[in-house]
Amino acid sequence: MGAIEHSVWINARPVDVWRTYVDPSRLPEWQTGSPVIAEIHGSGGQPGSTYTSTRGPGTARTIVLSADPPRRIVTRTVAYFGLKFDVGTHFLPEADGTRLRLRADTHWPRGLGLGGRLVELAILSGSEARKELANIKALVEREAGEKGTGEPPV
């Protein structure tokens, strides 16, 4: 099992960050790897909701385990080669914005050994996580600016 934690400050209210983050149809706008969302069942921010995504030849299924809108959401994804990862995301009010903090815990089948570790590193690499957080920050701040004065928040 491995774990990785990342956070980013976003100049927008927690409810605005939540709205974008939990909507599976918006994932291609900010996640790396060009995900294609194949199926969505339920509302993205409600426990029991699921979605299926593909990246290249791989398919992953994500389920919302628990949610406390707009404060916290926990998901479990079953990905390629049986890799599972749980992601806990917190939306913390901070300095007139939101601290988006996430922790991903991975679980891989014992038989995969080094192969499982390589898949885990590819999915949870720090550089990819930083890119995704920068992407969602830019997306949410741009949309918050469009709703207000038309200028991005400062």
KOLTORLO-494795 format. One record per residue (C-alpha): residue number from 1; residue in three letters; chain; y, x, z. Coordinates in pm, 1 decimal. Layout:
REM KOLTORLO-494795
<pos: NUM; code: ALA; unit: A; y: Y; x: X; z: Z>
...
This chain:
REM KOLTORLO-494795
<pos: 1; code: MET; unit: A; y: 0.0; x: 0.0; z: 0.0>
<pos: 2; code: GLY; unit: A; y: 350.0; x: 120.7; z: -79.2>
<pos: 3; code: ALA; unit: A; y: 697.1; x: -6.5; z: -0.1>
<pos: 4; code: ILE; unit: A; y: 1039.0; x: 35.7; z: -152.3>
<pos: 5; code: GLU; unit: A; y: 1376.9; x: -96.9; z: -35.8>
<pos: 6; code: HIS; unit: A; y: 1703.9; x: -131.6; z: -225.7>
<pos: 7; code: SER; unit: A; y: 2034.5; x: -310.1; z: -184.2>
<pos: 8; code: VAL; unit: A; y: 2359.8; x: -373.1; z: -365.2>
<pos: 9; code: TRP; unit: A; y: 2691.0; x: -530.8; z: -266.7>
<pos: 10; code: ILE; unit: A; y: 2803.6; x: -808.2; z: -500.7>
<pos: 11; code: ASN; unit: A; y: 3155.1; x: -949.9; z: -506.6>
<pos: 12; code: ALA; unit: A; y: 3043.2; x: -1314.4; z: -500.2>
<pos: 13; code: ARG; unit: A; y: 2933.5; x: -1571.7; z: -245.4>
<pos: 14; code: PRO; unit: A; y: 2566.2; x: -1571.8; z: -135.4>
<pos: 15; code: VAL; unit: A; y: 2514.8; x: -1912.6; z: -298.5>
<pos: 16; code: ASP; unit: A; y: 2630.4; x: -1774.1; z: -635.8>
<pos: 17; code: VAL; unit: A; y: 2404.6; x: -1469.2; z: -609.6>
<pos: 18; code: TRP; unit: A; y: 2115.6; x: -1694.5; z: -500.0>
<pos: 19; code: ARG; unit: A; y: 2161.1; x: -1928.8; z: -794.2>
<pos: 20; code: THR; unit: A; y: 2118.1; x: -1647.5; z: -1048.3>
<pos: 21; code: TYR; unit: A; y: 1851.5; x: -1450.7; z: -861.2>
<pos: 22; code: VAL; unit: A; y: 1607.4; x: -1739.0; z: -805.7>
<pos: 23; code: ASP; unit: A; y: 1629.2; x: -1888.2; z: -1155.9>
<pos: 24; code: PRO; unit: A; y: 1327.8; x: -1753.5; z: -1350.5>
<pos: 25; code: SER; unit: A; y: 1488.4; x: -1842.1; z: -1683.7>
<pos: 26; code: ARG; unit: A; y: 1766.7; x: -1589.3; z: -1602.8>
<pos: 27; code: LEU; unit: A; y: 1532.4; x: -1295.0; z: -1535.4>
<pos: 28; code: PRO; unit: A; y: 1561.2; x: -1155.6; z: -1890.8>
<pos: 29; code: GLU; unit: A; y: 1938.5; x: -1127.5; z: -1836.9>
<pos: 30; code: TRP; unit: A; y: 1907.4; x: -871.7; z: -1557.1>
<pos: 31; code: GLN; unit: A; y: 1552.5; x: -738.9; z: -1521.2>
<pos: 32; code: THR; unit: A; y: 1442.4; x: -428.8; z: -1710.6>
<pos: 33; code: GLY; unit: A; y: 1141.5; x: -418.4; z: -1940.0>
<pos: 34; code: SER; unit: A; y: 1250.0; x: -718.2; z: -2150.3>
<pos: 35; code: PRO; unit: A; y: 1048.3; x: -982.7; z: -1963.7>
<pos: 36; code: VAL; unit: A; y: 960.1; x: -1300.9; z: -2146.4>
<pos: 37; code: ILE; unit: A; y: 920.5; x: -1603.0; z: -1921.6>
<pos: 38; code: ALA; unit: A; y: 619.8; x: -1798.4; z: -2045.4>
<pos: 39; code: GLU; unit: A; y: 592.4; x: -2081.5; z: -1792.3>
<pos: 40; code: ILE; unit: A; y: 797.5; x: -2218.3; z: -1504.9>
<pos: 41; code: HIS; unit: A; y: 659.6; x: -2473.6; z: -1257.6>
<pos: 42; code: GLY; unit: A; y: 895.2; x: -2614.1; z: -995.3>
<pos: 43; code: SER; unit: A; y: 1240.1; x: -2497.7; z: -893.6>
<pos: 44; code: GLY; unit: A; y: 1273.0; x: -2119.8; z: -868.3>
<pos: 45; code: GLY; unit: A; y: 1409.4; x: -2129.0; z: -515.5>
<pos: 46; code: GLN; unit: A; y: 1148.0; x: -2361.3; z: -362.2>
<pos: 47; code: PRO; unit: A; y: 819.4; x: -2261.2; z: -194.1>
<pos: 48; code: GLY; unit: A; y: 524.5; x: -2318.6; z: -424.2>
<pos: 49; code: SER; unit: A; y: 727.0; x: -2270.8; z: -742.4>
<pos: 50; code: THR; unit: A; y: 566.1; x: -2037.7; z: -994.6>
<pos: 51; code: TYR; unit: A; y: 648.7; x: -1860.5; z: -1315.8>
<pos: 52; code: THR; unit: A; y: 461.0; x: -1637.5; z: -1555.7>
<pos: 53; code: SER; unit: A; y: 624.3; x: -1343.2; z: -1727.8>
<pos: 54; code: THR; unit: A; y: 508.6; x: -1097.8; z: -1990.2>
<pos: 55; code: ARG; unit: A; y: 625.5; x: -744.3; z: -2058.2>
<pos: 56; code: GLY; unit: A; y: 454.2; x: -592.8; z: -2357.7>
<pos: 57; code: PRO; unit: A; y: 81.1; x: -663.0; z: -2330.1>
<pos: 58; code: GLY; unit: A; y: 93.7; x: -731.6; z: -1953.6>
<pos: 59; code: THR; unit: A; y: 124.6; x: -1068.2; z: -1783.9>
<pos: 60; code: ALA; unit: A; y: 235.2; x: -1134.5; z: -1426.9>
<pos: 61; code: ARG; unit: A; y: 236.5; x: -1455.5; z: -1221.6>
<pos: 62; code: THR; unit: A; y: 489.7; x: -1501.5; z: -940.8>
<pos: 63; code: ILE; unit: A; y: 485.6; x: -1763.9; z: -665.7>
<pos: 64; code: VAL; unit: A; y: 759.5; x: -1837.9; z: -413.4>
<pos: 65; code: LEU; unit: A; y: 596.6; x: -1806.3; z: -69.8>
<pos: 66; code: SER; unit: A; y: 897.6; x: -1904.3; z: 139.9>
<pos: 67; code: ALA; unit: A; y: 1267.0; x: -1967.9; z: 98.8>
<pos: 68; code: ASP; unit: A; y: 1571.5; x: -2032.4; z: 314.2>
<pos: 69; code: PRO; unit: A; y: 1851.0; x: -2099.4; z: 59.6>
<pos: 70; code: PRO; unit: A; y: 2083.2; x: -1913.7; z: 20.1>
<pos: 71; code: ARG; unit: A; y: 1972.8; x: -1659.9; z: 281.0>
<pos: 72; code: ARG; unit: A; y: 1619.4; x: -1539.6; z: 203.3>
<pos: 73; code: ILE; unit: A; y: 1333.0; x: -1573.5; z: -44.7>
<pos: 74; code: VAL; unit: A; y: 985.4; x: -1419.5; z: -40.9>
<pos: 75; code: THR; unit: A; y: 770.9; x: -1401.7; z: -354.5>
<pos: 76; code: ARG; unit: A; y: 425.7; x: -1268.5; z: -440.9>
<pos: 77; code: THR; unit: A; y: 349.0; x: -1140.3; z: -788.0>
<pos: 78; code: VAL; unit: A; y: 3.0; x: -1070.6; z: -922.5>
<pos: 79; code: ALA; unit: A; y: 52.9; x: -827.4; z: -1207.1>
<pos: 80; code: TYR; unit: A; y: -138.1; x: -600.1; z: -1439.9>
<pos: 81; code: PHE; unit: A; y: -470.4; x: -449.6; z: -1330.8>
<pos: 82; code: GLY; unit: A; y: -476.6; x: -666.6; z: -1016.4>
<pos: 83; code: LEU; unit: A; y: -167.6; x: -509.0; z: -860.9>
<pos: 84; code: LYS; unit: A; y: 3.6; x: -746.1; z: -617.8>
<pos: 85; code: PHE; unit: A; y: 347.1; x: -708.9; z: -475.0>
<pos: 86; code: ASP; unit: A; y: 544.1; x: -910.0; z: -223.1>
<pos: 87; code: VAL; unit: A; y: 922.2; x: -904.7; z: -247.6>
<pos: 88; code: GLY; unit: A; y: 1142.7; x: -1018.1; z: 39.3>
<pos: 89; code: THR; unit: A; y: 1505.3; x: -1065.0; z: -63.4>
<pos: 90; code: HIS; unit: A; y: 1796.8; x: -1127.9; z: 173.1>
<pos: 91; code: PHE; unit: A; y: 2142.8; x: -1253.8; z: 70.9>
<pos: 92; code: LEU; unit: A; y: 2371.7; x: -1131.3; z: 347.9>
<pos: 93; code: PRO; unit: A; y: 2742.1; x: -1226.4; z: 367.0>
<pos: 94; code: GLU; unit: A; y: 2937.2; x: -900.0; z: 381.1>
<pos: 95; code: ALA; unit: A; y: 3304.0; x: -812.1; z: 325.1>
<pos: 96; code: ASP; unit: A; y: 3390.4; x: -1128.1; z: 128.7>
<pos: 97; code: GLY; unit: A; y: 3081.3; x: -1083.4; z: -86.7>
<pos: 98; code: THR; unit: A; y: 2704.4; x: -1056.9; z: -57.2>
<pos: 99; code: ARG; unit: A; y: 2472.1; x: -771.5; z: 30.7>
<pos: 100; code: LEU; unit: A; y: 2158.7; x: -836.2; z: -179.5>
<pos: 101; code: ARG; unit: A; y: 1879.5; x: -650.5; z: -0.4>
<pos: 102; code: LEU; unit: A; y: 1519.9; x: -644.5; z: -114.1>
<pos: 103; code: ARG; unit: A; y: 1195.6; x: -490.2; z: 1.7>
<pos: 104; code: ALA; unit: A; y: 886.4; x: -475.3; z: -217.2>
<pos: 105; code: ASP; unit: A; y: 542.4; x: -411.4; z: -66.1>
<pos: 106; code: THR; unit: A; y: 260.5; x: -331.1; z: -306.2>
<pos: 107; code: HIS; unit: A; y: -112.2; x: -388.4; z: -275.4>
<pos: 108; code: TRP; unit: A; y: -352.5; x: -257.9; z: -537.9>
<pos: 109; code: PRO; unit: A; y: -730.3; x: -288.1; z: -577.8>
<pos: 110; code: ARG; unit: A; y: -918.3; x: 3.2; z: -422.0>
<pos: 111; code: GLY; unit: A; y: -1107.3; x: 82.8; z: -742.3>
<pos: 112; code: LEU; unit: A; y: -792.6; x: 166.4; z: -937.3>
<pos: 113; code: GLY; unit: A; y: -713.8; x: 488.6; z: -748.4>
<pos: 114; code: LEU; unit: A; y: -467.5; x: 701.6; z: -944.3>
<pos: 115; code: GLY; unit: A; y: -435.5; x: 433.7; z: -1214.9>
<pos: 116; code: GLY; unit: A; y: -315.3; x: 184.8; z: -954.0>
<pos: 117; code: ARG; unit: A; y: -62.5; x: 432.3; z: -820.0>
<pos: 118; code: LEU; unit: A; y: 74.6; x: 496.3; z: -1170.3>
<pos: 119; code: VAL; unit: A; y: 113.8; x: 122.0; z: -1233.7>
<pos: 120; code: GLU; unit: A; y: 280.2; x: 83.6; z: -894.1>
<pos: 121; code: LEU; unit: A; y: 525.6; x: 364.0; z: -967.3>
<pos: 122; code: ALA; unit: A; y: 608.5; x: 217.6; z: -1308.2>
<pos: 123; code: ILE; unit: A; y: 681.1; x: -126.0; z: -1160.7>
<pos: 124; code: LEU; unit: A; y: 862.9; x: -16.0; z: -848.9>
<pos: 125; code: SER; unit: A; y: 1042.1; x: 298.2; z: -960.3>
<pos: 126; code: GLY; unit: A; y: 1369.0; x: 352.7; z: -781.6>
<pos: 127; code: SER; unit: A; y: 1561.7; x: 404.2; z: -1103.5>
<pos: 128; code: GLU; unit: A; y: 1440.5; x: 71.1; z: -1245.4>
<pos: 129; code: ALA; unit: A; y: 1530.4; x: -109.2; z: -923.1>
<pos: 130; code: ARG; unit: A; y: 1879.9; x: 43.4; z: -926.5>
<pos: 131; code: LYS; unit: A; y: 1926.7; x: -62.4; z: -1289.9>
<pos: 132; code: GLU; unit: A; y: 1817.4; x: -417.9; z: -1214.0>
<pos: 133; code: LEU; unit: A; y: 2046.0; x: -445.4; z: -911.9>
<pos: 134; code: ALA; unit: A; y: 2337.4; x: -307.9; z: -1116.0>
<pos: 135; code: ASN; unit: A; y: 2254.7; x: -561.8; z: -1389.1>
<pos: 136; code: ILE; unit: A; y: 2248.6; x: -861.6; z: -1153.8>
<pos: 137; code: LYS; unit: A; y: 2567.5; x: -739.6; z: -983.7>
<pos: 138; code: ALA; unit: A; y: 2750.9; x: -723.9; z: -1318.3>
<pos: 139; code: LEU; unit: A; y: 2612.1; x: -1060.8; z: -1429.9>
<pos: 140; code: VAL; unit: A; y: 2700.2; x: -1249.4; z: -1110.5>
<pos: 141; code: GLU; unit: A; y: 3044.7; x: -1088.3; z: -1076.6>
<pos: 142; code: ARG; unit: A; y: 3127.9; x: -1166.3; z: -1439.5>
<pos: 143; code: GLU; unit: A; y: 3027.8; x: -1530.1; z: -1393.8>
<pos: 144; code: ALA; unit: A; y: 3216.4; x: -1556.2; z: -1062.5>
<pos: 145; code: GLY; unit: A; y: 3525.4; x: -1418.9; z: -1237.3>
<pos: 146; code: GLU; unit: A; y: 3489.8; x: -1670.4; z: -1521.2>
<pos: 147; code: LYS; unit: A; y: 3482.4; x: -1957.9; z: -1272.1>
<pos: 148; code: GLY; unit: A; y: 3793.9; x: -1832.8; z: -1095.4>
<pos: 149; code: THR; unit: A; y: 4087.8; x: -1667.5; z: -1264.8>
<pos: 150; code: GLY; unit: A; y: 3900.6; x: -1549.7; z: -1569.8>
<pos: 151; code: GLU; unit: A; y: 3914.9; x: -1192.6; z: -1443.4>
<pos: 152; code: PRO; unit: A; y: 3621.2; x: -1016.6; z: -1277.9>
<pos: 153; code: PRO; unit: A; y: 3653.3; x: -1004.2; z: -898.2>
<pos: 154; code: VAL; unit: A; y: 3797.9; x: -682.3; z: -754.2>
